[in-house]
Amino acid sequence: MRALSGILKVVVLAGTLGVPCEALPAQALDSTGMPSLEQLALEAGRASRRHPIASVAPTFLCEPTHPLMDSASVAACAALDSVRAAAITAAFARGLAVPVAAPPGDSAALGLPVCPADLDRVSGGRILPARLTAPVAGVRDGVWEGRLLMEVRCRSGPAGSGGTIRTMGKEYLYQWAGGAWRLYQFAWRGTAR
């Protein structure tokens, strides 16, 4: 009888230990369990293939006064070292299938490309250089979410025509589900000067 009682105690104890283990999330919801930001950038690059982007600038957009920047983007810039930033930028360019290359010289002095008729479709070749903000990631309602913004700049008319410079930002929002980043929202954000 004592042997049976001892066996039952072991089975009950083993059963109670198994329950919390099954209830644990597969991934920690702190910075140690954050999904890959490089994978987030790669997916956002793939989503950008329909845009007329010719190259991706090798450095992040990190100017605090830029109209597309907010406090989360400024903090994300400060948190990433140059090696990690370069890897994220390269992943975005790889997803987009364009090179990482700085525009030659000062783009304001050389003149920005004329804005295409439709920024959502590649027609007549890829003409726009793009820059990225540092990806922002966090947990909301128990799910990892990530955000990345891509900036493109172009002129509304030919050089010397007095056209405005347009700065457009494409915002990509992702959720981590099933071991991958899944796009759930995107939108253009624009300014002109």
Backbone as ProteinMPNN parsed JSONL, in Angstrom:
{"seq_chain_A": "MRALSGILKVVVLAGTLGVPCEALPAQALDSTGMPSLEQLALEAGRASRRHPIASVAPTFLCEPTHPLMDSASVAACAALDSVRAAAITAAFARGLAVPVAAPPGDSAALGLPVCPADLDRVSGGRILPARLTAPVAGVRDGVWEGRLLMEVRCRSGPAGSGGTIRTMGKEYLYQWAGGAWRLYQFAWRGTAR", "coords_chain_A": {"N_chain_A": [[0.819, -1.187, 0.0], [1.965, 1.223, 0.838], [3.883, 1.49, -1.164], [2.288, 1.855, -3.437], [1.065, 4.266, -2.74], [3.314, 5.937, -2.726], [4.01, 5.863, -5.449], [1.73, 7.068, -6.57], [2.014, 9.645, -5.506], [4.314, 10.527, -6.861], [3.376, 10.499, -9.534], [1.267, 12.385, -9.378], [2.757, 14.645, -8.585], [4.474, 14.888, -10.808], [2.564, 15.403, -12.746], [1.554, 17.908, -11.902], [3.803, 19.48, -12.179], [4.132, 19.464, -14.908], [2.091, 21.035, -15.987], [2.502, 23.949, -15.547], [4.77, 24.222, -17.192], [3.785, 23.688, -19.745], [2.157, 25.87, -20.036], [3.852, 28.003, -20.296], [4.993, 30.705, -22.35], [6.245, 30.325, -25.718], [8.236, 32.036, -26.362], [10.201, 34.456, -24.745], [8.842, 37.452, -23.388], [10.428, 39.737, -23.253], [13.404, 41.724, -23.794], [15.228, 39.667, -24.2], [13.891, 37.73, -25.6], [13.189, 38.885, -27.979], [12.083, 38.889, -31.316], [13.926, 38.539, -34.446], [15.239, 41.529, -35.668], [16.463, 41.91, -38.073], [15.13, 40.064, -39.668], [12.615, 41.25, -39.654], [13.209, 43.609, -41.094], [13.944, 42.462, -43.561], [11.478, 41.352, -44.391], [9.956, 43.72, -44.609], [11.368, 44.914, -46.671], [10.779, 43.123, -48.77], [8.055, 43.674, -48.993], [8.265, 46.164, -50.073], [8.939, 45.988, -52.712], [7.284, 46.713, -54.792], [7.572, 49.398, -55.091], [9.21, 52.266, -56.633], [12.105, 52.008, -55.973], [15.548, 52.466, -56.029], [17.9, 52.114, -54.591], [19.239, 51.605, -51.254], [20.043, 53.69, -48.626], [23.102, 53.549, -46.756], [23.073, 54.258, -44.053], [21.047, 54.688, -41.129], [18.056, 56.675, -40.904], [18.15, 59.012, -38.574], [17.811, 61.562, -37.545], [16.712, 63.638, -35.022], [14.967, 65.816, -35.465], [13.667, 65.305, -37.807], [10.701, 65.013, -39.795], [9.541, 62.444, -39.88], [10.423, 61.14, -37.674], [9.963, 59.93, -34.349], [9.788, 59.765, -30.724], [10.166, 57.058, -30.08], [11.512, 56.086, -32.328], [13.861, 57.606, -32.223], [14.952, 56.621, -29.827], [15.319, 53.944, -30.598], [17.285, 54.23, -32.545], [19.432, 55.054, -30.942], [19.877, 52.759, -29.502], [21.013, 50.844, -31.153], [24.047, 49.521, -32.386], [26.61, 50.358, -34.845], [27.302, 48.114, -36.392], [25.141, 46.327, -36.116], [23.123, 47.996, -37.119], [23.956, 48.229, -39.787], [23.602, 45.577, -40.618], [20.821, 45.313, -40.451], [19.975, 47.224, -42.314], [21.125, 46.1, -44.628], [19.644, 43.734, -44.762], [17.077, 44.724, -45.335], [17.551, 45.859, -47.884], [18.262, 43.518, -49.238], [15.835, 42.106, -49.165], [14.341, 43.808, -50.744], [15.71, 43.605, -53.082], [17.682, 45.366, -54.112], [20.696, 47.41, -54.267], [22.735, 48.334, -51.366], [23.531, 51.549, -51.15], [24.898, 54.764, -51.056], [23.392, 57.85, -52.076], [24.986, 59.581, -54.774], [27.182, 62.022, -53.69], [25.964, 65.239, -52.5], [22.588, 65.158, -52.353], [20.822, 67.292, -52.541], [22.277, 69.249, -53.875], [22.789, 67.968, -56.285], [20.285, 67.531, -57.218], [17.197, 66.107, -56.697], [15.524, 63.071, -57.788], [12.726, 63.261, -60.053], [9.447, 62.969, -58.825], [7.755, 59.908, -59.241], [4.739, 59.127, -61.092], [3.153, 57.328, -59.715], [3.75, 56.255, -56.594], [3.404, 53.758, -55.592], [3.882, 51.822, -57.436], [6.225, 50.217, -59.572], [7.272, 51.676, -62.416], [8.748, 52.289, -65.46], [11.286, 51.984, -64.449], [13.501, 51.86, -61.563], [13.975, 54.568, -59.532], [14.282, 55.989, -57.16], [16.18, 56.757, -54.237], [16.249, 55.262, -50.977], [15.808, 55.582, -47.408], [16.039, 54.187, -44.118], [14.297, 54.104, -40.964], [15.405, 53.184, -37.702], [14.341, 49.955, -36.696], [11.504, 49.55, -34.56], [10.523, 47.706, -31.792], [8.236, 45.944, -29.693], [6.089, 44.693, -27.039], [2.661, 44.103, -27.222], [-0.418, 43.442, -25.812], [0.466, 40.844, -25.249], [1.764, 40.052, -27.574], [4.454, 40.212, -29.824], [5.258, 43.159, -31.547], [6.355, 44.965, -34.403], [7.816, 47.839, -35.954], [8.707, 49.643, -38.85], [9.99, 52.307, -40.73], [10.249, 53.591, -43.999], [11.927, 56.015, -45.853], [11.479, 58.115, -48.662], [12.617, 60.563, -50.977], [11.776, 63.123, -53.289], [11.38, 65.337, -56.165], [8.654, 67.484, -57.054], [8.532, 68.439, -59.606], [10.477, 69.168, -62.657], [14.038, 69.951, -62.318], [14.792, 73.25, -61.263], [12.275, 74.19, -61.756], [10.887, 75.166, -59.679], [9.449, 73.412, -58.185], [8.168, 71.542, -55.352], [9.961, 69.816, -52.723], [9.319, 66.584, -51.931], [8.887, 64.58, -49.118], [8.406, 61.389, -48.329], [7.11, 58.884, -46.234], [6.956, 55.465, -45.744], [5.205, 53.456, -43.686], [5.539, 50.436, -42.005], [3.879, 47.936, -40.267], [4.206, 45.167, -38.19], [3.366, 41.92, -36.842], [4.527, 39.34, -34.676], [4.057, 36.101, -35.394], [3.547, 32.63, -35.357], [6.275, 32.07, -35.628], [7.251, 33.941, -37.448], [7.482, 37.259, -38.889], [4.561, 39.008, -39.557], [2.961, 41.06, -41.812], [0.654, 43.536, -40.937], [-0.341, 46.064, -41.275], [0.066, 48.979, -43.287], [1.087, 52.214, -44.378], [1.288, 55.329, -46.156], [3.098, 58.196, -45.177], [3.389, 61.616, -45.462], [5.299, 64.623, -46.244], [6.006, 67.975, -47.276], [8.308, 70.409, -48.618]], "CA_chain_A": [[0.0, 0.0, 0.0], [2.853, 2.372, 0.853], [4.513, 1.59, -2.484], [1.284, 2.431, -4.327], [0.922, 5.656, -2.326], [4.513, 6.629, -3.2], [3.902, 5.987, -6.91], [0.703, 8.075, -6.844], [2.584, 10.957, -5.207], [5.222, 10.867, -7.958], [2.554, 10.786, -10.711], [0.59, 13.656, -9.132], [3.778, 15.678, -8.615], [4.903, 15.035, -12.202], [1.466, 16.045, -13.463], [1.472, 19.326, -11.541], [4.965, 20.174, -12.741], [3.992, 19.577, -16.36], [1.117, 22.05, -16.382], [3.099, 25.268, -15.761], [5.698, 24.199, -18.322], [3.008, 23.795, -20.979], [1.542, 27.189, -20.098], [4.849, 29.028, -20.563], [5.057, 31.101, -23.758], [7.378, 29.759, -26.443], [9.268, 33.046, -26.485], [10.143, 35.431, -23.659], [8.29, 38.73, -23.813], [11.322, 40.837, -22.917], [14.407, 41.892, -24.846], [15.945, 38.415, -24.468], [13.11, 36.92, -26.529], [12.741, 39.689, -29.111], [12.357, 38.29, -32.626], [14.984, 39.153, -35.244], [14.962, 42.785, -36.368], [16.919, 41.716, -39.446], [14.022, 39.399, -40.37], [11.591, 42.291, -39.829], [13.654, 44.462, -42.198], [13.862, 41.67, -44.791], [10.063, 41.277, -44.781], [9.543, 45.051, -45.056], [11.97, 45.082, -47.992], [9.963, 42.369, -49.732], [6.805, 44.407, -49.175], [8.566, 47.413, -50.786], [9.37, 45.72, -54.087], [6.4, 47.35, -55.777], [7.888, 50.819, -55.148], [10.327, 52.551, -57.551], [13.302, 52.269, -55.163], [16.745, 52.007, -56.735], [18.956, 51.761, -53.643], [18.967, 51.899, -49.849], [21.171, 54.393, -48.012], [23.761, 52.663, -45.787], [22.897, 54.687, -42.664], [19.665, 54.919, -40.704], [17.49, 57.994, -40.685], [18.157, 59.154, -37.113], [17.777, 62.961, -37.135], [15.561, 63.833, -34.13], [14.045, 66.846, -35.949], [13.046, 64.88, -39.065], [9.254, 64.854, -39.586], [9.126, 61.047, -39.732], [10.975, 60.584, -36.447], [9.291, 60.149, -33.075], [10.682, 59.419, -29.615], [10.506, 55.631, -30.149], [12.527, 55.932, -33.38], [15.111, 58.174, -31.704], [15.48, 55.656, -28.852], [15.776, 52.757, -31.339], [18.573, 54.593, -33.16], [20.459, 55.095, -29.904], [20.091, 51.415, -28.949], [21.682, 49.951, -32.105], [25.4, 49.89, -32.791], [26.757, 50.501, -36.295], [27.342, 46.788, -37.032], [23.757, 45.835, -36.171], [22.398, 48.878, -38.033], [24.332, 47.845, -41.156], [22.981, 44.28, -40.913], [19.384, 45.548, -40.657], [19.859, 47.916, -43.599], [21.433, 45.119, -45.681], [18.513, 42.803, -44.856], [16.007, 45.433, -46.044], [17.951, 45.945, -49.292], [18.197, 42.159, -49.798], [14.427, 41.817, -49.398], [13.899, 44.661, -51.841], [16.517, 43.216, -54.254], [18.435, 46.522, -54.614], [21.943, 47.53, -53.501], [22.945, 49.344, -50.322], [24.414, 52.527, -51.777], [24.564, 56.159, -50.757], [23.253, 58.684, -53.276], [26.279, 60.22, -55.036], [27.322, 63.414, -53.271], [24.848, 65.897, -51.838], [21.419, 65.002, -53.224], [20.193, 68.596, -52.752], [23.06, 69.939, -54.898], [22.648, 67.257, -57.557], [18.884, 67.51, -57.629], [16.523, 64.835, -56.429], [14.751, 62.602, -58.942], [11.332, 63.696, -60.145], [8.546, 61.975, -58.238], [6.985, 59.143, -60.227], [3.291, 59.352, -61.045], [2.564, 56.436, -58.713], [4.795, 55.747, -55.699], [3.09, 52.382, -55.204], [4.155, 50.866, -58.509], [7.435, 50.435, -60.356], [7.014, 51.824, -63.858], [9.823, 53.067, -66.043], [12.557, 51.779, -63.747], [13.623, 52.243, -60.16], [14.711, 55.829, -59.568], [14.353, 56.656, -55.86], [16.939, 56.204, -53.102], [15.445, 55.158, -49.755], [16.472, 55.47, -46.108], [15.21, 53.525, -43.107], [14.442, 54.384, -39.555], [15.715, 51.969, -36.941], [13.102, 49.259, -36.342], [11.018, 49.643, -33.187], [9.806, 46.474, -31.44], [7.733, 45.88, -28.331], [5.016, 43.726, -26.809], [1.336, 44.651, -26.954], [-1.396, 42.369, -25.601], [1.14, 39.557, -25.256], [2.264, 39.728, -28.916], [5.512, 41.096, -30.314], [4.954, 43.982, -32.707], [7.505, 45.69, -34.913], [7.521, 48.919, -36.892], [9.843, 50.156, -39.603], [9.605, 53.325, -41.708], [11.141, 53.826, -45.125], [11.777, 57.376, -46.365], [11.924, 58.451, -50.02], [12.495, 61.994, -51.284], [11.771, 63.41, -54.725], [10.862, 66.655, -56.533], [7.352, 67.423, -57.716], [8.693, 68.867, -61.001], [11.868, 69.172, -63.11], [14.965, 70.851, -61.624], [14.668, 74.644, -61.664], [10.876, 74.563, -62.034], [10.273, 75.677, -58.46], [8.619, 72.37, -57.567], [8.476, 71.259, -53.956], [10.607, 68.553, -52.368], [8.408, 65.731, -51.173], [9.467, 63.539, -48.264], [7.348, 60.417, -48.059], [7.499, 57.774, -45.377], [6.067, 54.296, -45.774], [5.263, 52.813, -42.374], [5.172, 49.024, -42.008], [3.621, 47.393, -38.939], [4.222, 43.705, -38.213], [3.203, 41.139, -35.613], [5.254, 38.082, -34.672], [3.096, 34.999, -35.257], [3.971, 31.392, -36.002], [7.712, 32.077, -35.915], [7.58, 34.859, -38.542], [6.853, 38.572, -38.868], [3.419, 39.087, -40.474], [2.516, 42.43, -42.062], [-0.767, 43.713, -40.694], [-0.778, 47.398, -41.652], [1.072, 49.869, -43.854], [0.498, 53.478, -44.811], [2.189, 56.411, -46.527], [3.066, 59.436, -44.406], [4.13, 62.536, -46.317], [5.5, 66.025, -45.954], [6.588, 68.697, -48.412], [8.949, 71.672, -48.201]], "C_chain_A": [[0.865, 1.254, 0.0], [3.529, 2.581, -0.498], [3.557, 2.243, -3.469], [1.089, 3.922, -4.014], [2.107, 6.49, -2.812], [4.476, 6.855, -4.7], [2.881, 7.057, -7.268], [1.221, 9.48, -6.578], [3.508, 11.423, -6.335], [4.432, 11.245, -9.202], [1.857, 12.131, -10.558], [1.584, 14.803, -9.206], [4.243, 15.933, -10.047], [3.825, 15.737, -13.014], [1.368, 17.528, -13.153], [2.665, 20.105, -12.063], [4.828, 20.378, -14.235], [3.08, 20.705, -16.781], [1.746, 23.432, -16.551], [4.054, 25.304, -16.953], [4.947, 24.34, -19.641], [2.422, 25.186, -21.143], [2.557, 28.298, -20.4], [4.836, 29.414, -22.037], [6.315, 30.541, -24.402], [8.528, 30.749, -26.522], [9.098, 34.063, -25.364], [9.652, 36.769, -24.192], [9.1, 39.899, -23.252], [12.409, 40.879, -23.983], [15.182, 40.609, -25.146], [15.204, 37.553, -25.477], [12.647, 37.676, -27.751], [13.069, 38.995, -30.434], [13.365, 39.132, -33.418], [14.526, 40.44, -35.937], [15.435, 42.717, -37.813], [15.82, 41.04, -40.276], [12.882, 40.377, -40.617], [11.951, 43.177, -41.016], [13.574, 43.73, -43.536], [12.425, 41.61, -45.296], [9.554, 42.628, -45.275], [10.144, 45.371, -46.426], [11.179, 44.353, -49.063], [8.65, 43.09, -50.027], [7.013, 45.685, -49.987], [8.923, 47.204, -52.249], [8.504, 46.403, -55.139], [6.688, 48.84, -55.919], [9.106, 51.067, -56.038], [11.624, 52.912, -56.823], [14.521, 51.65, -55.833], [17.853, 51.559, -55.802], [18.501, 52.115, -52.234], [20.215, 52.542, -49.261], [21.769, 53.528, -46.903], [23.59, 53.064, -44.329], [21.424, 54.942, -42.373], [19.322, 56.404, -40.708], [17.344, 58.157, -39.17], [18.114, 60.603, -36.646], [16.538, 63.21, -36.28], [14.535, 64.842, -34.638], [13.348, 66.468, -37.256], [11.557, 64.627, -38.842], [8.77, 63.416, -39.424], [9.601, 60.421, -38.427], [10.07, 60.887, -35.256], [10.224, 59.656, -31.972], [11.086, 57.948, -29.638], [11.589, 55.387, -31.196], [13.873, 56.474, -32.933], [15.752, 57.203, -30.716], [16.009, 54.41, -29.549], [17.107, 53.023, -32.021], [19.695, 54.53, -32.132], [20.815, 53.698, -29.397], [20.892, 50.497, -29.869], [23.084, 50.438, -32.422], [25.502, 49.859, -34.315], [26.767, 49.156, -37.023], [25.924, 46.237, -37.181], [22.918, 46.679, -37.133], [22.692, 48.505, -39.482], [23.687, 46.521, -41.554], [21.484, 44.439, -41.191], [19.15, 46.234, -42.001], [20.108, 46.95, -44.755], [20.287, 44.129, -45.853], [17.349, 43.445, -45.597], [16.317, 45.484, -47.541], [17.885, 44.577, -49.964], [16.745, 41.772, -50.085], [13.877, 42.583, -50.583], [14.582, 44.319, -53.151], [17.139, 44.437, -54.922], [19.712, 46.642, -53.786], [21.829, 48.502, -52.334], [23.957, 50.317, -50.904], [23.952, 53.929, -51.428], [24.327, 56.896, -52.066], [24.562, 59.418, -53.53], [26.273, 61.684, -54.603], [26.109, 63.935, -52.531], [23.632, 65.867, -52.76], [20.726, 66.337, -53.479], [20.928, 69.356, -53.857], [22.874, 69.294, -56.262], [21.22, 67.315, -58.083], [18.301, 66.136, -57.384], [15.793, 64.367, -57.672], [13.325, 63.157, -58.901], [10.451, 62.58, -59.598], [7.809, 61.219, -59.34], [5.494, 59.412, -60.052], [2.633, 58.517, -59.947], [3.687, 55.843, -57.86], [4.55, 54.296, -55.284], [3.356, 51.362, -56.305], [5.437, 51.23, -59.24], [7.021, 50.527, -61.818], [8.1, 52.725, -64.417], [11.132, 52.99, -65.281], [12.525, 52.286, -62.321], [14.494, 53.495, -60.09], [14.98, 56.435, -58.192], [15.313, 55.975, -54.89], [16.045, 56.205, -51.863], [16.345, 55.149, -48.538], [15.499, 54.818, -45.142], [15.358, 54.204, -41.762], [14.863, 53.084, -38.883], [14.399, 51.273, -36.594], [12.776, 49.42, -34.857], [10.235, 48.367, -32.908], [9.39, 46.526, -29.975], [6.589, 44.895, -28.247], [3.724, 44.473, -26.512], [0.344, 43.5, -26.89], [-0.766, 40.984, -25.742], [1.702, 39.129, -26.598], [3.359, 40.728, -29.281], [5.018, 41.856, -31.53], [6.213, 44.732, -33.11], [7.071, 46.737, -35.915], [8.806, 49.351, -37.566], [9.3, 51.184, -40.586], [10.687, 53.458, -42.758], [10.872, 55.241, -45.63], [12.256, 57.435, -47.813], [11.714, 59.95, -50.211], [12.574, 62.185, -52.785], [11.219, 64.819, -54.95], [9.522, 66.495, -57.234], [7.421, 67.866, -59.175], [10.156, 68.866, -61.387], [12.721, 70.172, -62.335], [14.801, 72.266, -62.164], [13.24, 75.094, -61.913], [10.173, 75.128, -60.807], [9.366, 74.662, -57.78], [9.058, 72.1, -56.132], [9.216, 69.931, -53.817], [9.617, 67.77, -51.521], [9.211, 64.708, -50.389], [8.324, 62.624, -47.878], [7.906, 59.309, -47.178], [6.486, 56.657, -45.488], [6.261, 53.555, -44.461], [4.74, 51.383, -42.487], [5.012, 48.546, -40.573], [3.474, 45.878, -39.049], [3.884, 43.14, -36.843], [3.958, 39.827, -35.784], [4.246, 36.966, -34.417], [3.624, 33.783, -36.006], [5.43, 31.385, -36.402], [8.116, 32.975, -37.061], [6.9, 36.202, -38.314], [5.77, 38.602, -39.936], [2.971, 40.541, -40.59], [1.029, 42.545, -41.755], [-1.253, 45.118, -41.033], [0.379, 48.149, -42.289], [0.365, 51.12, -44.352], [1.595, 54.451, -45.211], [1.998, 57.576, -45.554], [3.909, 60.439, -45.171], [4.244, 63.942, -45.785], [6.05, 66.675, -47.222], [7.28, 69.937, -47.879], [9.27, 72.499, -49.42]], "O_chain_A": [[0.582, 2.22, -0.709], [3.725, 3.718, -0.928], [3.968, 3.095, -4.257], [0.963, 4.738, -4.927], [1.927, 7.623, -3.259], [4.866, 7.921, -5.177], [3.122, 7.867, -8.163], [0.914, 10.408, -7.327], [3.478, 12.593, -6.716], [4.778, 12.219, -9.87], [1.849, 12.935, -11.49], [1.296, 15.829, -9.822], [4.389, 17.087, -10.451], [4.128, 16.569, -13.869], [1.122, 18.329, -14.054], [2.536, 21.292, -12.361], [5.346, 21.352, -14.779], [3.281, 21.284, -17.849], [1.554, 24.052, -17.597], [4.135, 26.316, -17.649], [5.409, 25.028, -20.551], [2.209, 25.638, -22.267], [2.162, 29.417, -20.727], [4.683, 28.545, -22.895], [7.321, 30.31, -23.732], [9.675, 30.351, -26.728], [7.98, 34.483, -25.066], [9.998, 37.172, -25.303], [8.543, 40.914, -22.833], [12.34, 40.146, -24.97], [15.738, 40.473, -26.235], [15.822, 36.726, -26.147], [11.802, 37.181, -28.497], [14.202, 38.563, -30.646], [13.616, 40.292, -33.089], [13.555, 40.439, -36.693], [14.877, 43.386, -38.683], [15.603, 41.393, -41.435], [12.249, 40.339, -41.672], [11.097, 43.467, -41.853], [13.176, 44.322, -44.539], [12.175, 41.795, -46.487], [8.804, 42.687, -46.25], [9.502, 46.024, -47.249], [10.934, 44.898, -50.139], [8.189, 43.114, -51.168], [6.054, 46.236, -50.53], [9.185, 48.176, -52.957], [8.958, 46.642, -56.259], [6.105, 49.491, -56.786], [9.948, 50.182, -56.187], [12.177, 53.992, -57.03], [14.528, 50.463, -56.163], [18.667, 50.713, -56.173], [17.514, 52.826, -52.042], [21.315, 52.002, -49.384], [21.035, 52.848, -46.186], [23.931, 52.281, -43.442], [20.66, 55.354, -43.246], [20.187, 57.264, -40.539], [16.5, 57.504, -38.556], [18.354, 60.868, -35.468], [15.42, 63.014, -36.756], [13.358, 64.749, -34.29], [12.524, 67.232, -37.759], [11.179, 64.081, -37.806], [7.689, 63.193, -38.88], [9.223, 59.294, -38.107], [9.486, 61.966, -35.166], [11.324, 59.182, -32.253], [12.21, 57.609, -29.266], [12.487, 54.572, -30.981], [14.911, 55.88, -33.223], [16.963, 56.985, -30.76], [17.038, 53.869, -29.144], [17.965, 52.142, -32.073], [20.777, 54.015, -32.413], [21.927, 53.475, -28.917], [21.402, 49.473, -29.416], [23.293, 51.621, -32.693], [24.589, 49.389, -34.994], [26.289, 49.066, -38.154], [25.553, 45.741, -38.245], [22.097, 46.142, -37.877], [21.783, 48.468, -40.312], [23.27, 46.357, -42.7], [20.943, 43.771, -42.072], [18.235, 45.867, -42.739], [19.384, 46.975, -45.751], [19.987, 43.724, -46.977], [16.696, 42.785, -46.405], [15.454, 45.19, -48.368], [17.497, 44.477, -51.128], [16.453, 41.18, -51.125], [13.047, 42.073, -51.336], [14.1, 44.695, -54.219], [17.134, 44.545, -56.148], [19.809, 46.042, -52.716], [20.957, 49.371, -52.308], [25.112, 49.954, -51.129], [22.763, 54.241, -51.495], [24.986, 56.606, -53.064], [25.202, 59.847, -52.57], [25.468, 62.482, -55.083], [25.317, 63.16, -51.995], [23.644, 66.482, -53.827], [20.102, 66.509, -54.525], [20.301, 70.026, -54.679], [22.81, 69.986, -57.278], [20.992, 67.159, -59.283], [18.855, 65.126, -57.818], [15.47, 65.183, -58.535], [12.8, 63.477, -57.835], [10.678, 61.401, -59.87], [7.295, 61.834, -60.274], [5.05, 59.867, -58.998], [1.666, 58.955, -59.324], [4.478, 55.031, -58.341], [5.425, 53.677, -54.679], [3.087, 50.174, -56.13], [5.705, 52.403, -59.497], [6.486, 49.574, -62.385], [8.339, 53.811, -63.89], [11.998, 53.848, -65.453], [11.636, 53.042, -61.93], [15.637, 53.476, -60.546], [15.832, 57.315, -58.072], [15.273, 54.755, -54.733], [15.176, 57.066, -51.726], [17.509, 54.756, -48.62], [14.284, 54.888, -45.325], [16.391, 54.798, -41.453], [14.688, 52.005, -39.448], [13.432, 51.944, -36.231], [13.67, 49.423, -34.01], [9.375, 47.983, -33.701], [10.097, 47.078, -29.131], [6.166, 44.329, -29.256], [3.69, 45.362, -25.661], [0.273, 42.681, -27.806], [-1.381, 40.065, -26.284], [2.081, 37.969, -26.764], [3.211, 41.932, -29.075], [4.429, 41.27, -32.438], [7.035, 45.089, -32.265], [6.089, 46.558, -36.635], [9.862, 49.417, -36.937], [8.262, 50.959, -41.209], [11.88, 53.44, -42.454], [9.717, 55.624, -45.816], [13.3, 56.879, -48.154], [10.767, 60.532, -49.683], [13.336, 61.504, -53.472], [10.659, 65.423, -54.035], [9.281, 65.502, -57.921], [6.453, 67.682, -59.913], [11.009, 68.593, -60.543], [12.197, 71.127, -61.762], [14.686, 72.465, -63.373], [13.009, 76.256, -62.248], [9.009, 75.523, -60.876], [8.594, 75.021, -56.891], [10.191, 72.399, -55.754], [9.114, 69.048, -54.668], [9.138, 68.265, -50.501], [10.103, 64.053, -50.929], [7.391, 63.032, -47.186], [9.038, 58.86, -47.362], [5.285, 56.885, -45.341], [7.358, 53.081, -44.163], [3.644, 51.148, -42.996], [5.911, 48.731, -39.753], [2.725, 45.37, -39.884], [4.086, 43.791, -35.818], [4.025, 39.271, -36.88], [3.651, 36.898, -33.342], [4.088, 33.89, -37.141], [5.798, 30.767, -37.401], [9.205, 32.812, -37.611], [5.875, 36.284, -37.636], [6.026, 38.263, -41.091], [2.642, 41.178, -39.59], [0.229, 41.752, -42.25], [-2.462, 45.349, -41.076], [1.532, 47.984, -41.889], [-0.814, 51.082, -44.704], [2.701, 54.406, -44.672], [0.875, 57.896, -45.163], [5.055, 60.137, -45.502], [3.421, 64.403, -44.994], [6.506, 65.984, -48.132], [6.908, 70.464, -46.831], [9.811, 73.597, -49.296]]}, "name": "protein", "num_of_chains": 1, "seq": "MRALSGILKVVVLAGTLGVPCEALPAQALDSTGMPSLEQLALEAGRASRRHPIASVAPTFLCEPTHPLMDSASVAACAALDSVRAAAITAAFARGLAVPVAAPPGDSAALGLPVCPADLDRVSGGRILPARLTAPVAGVRDGVWEGRLLMEVRCRSGPAGSGGTIRTMGKEYLYQWAGGAWRLYQFAWRGTAR"}
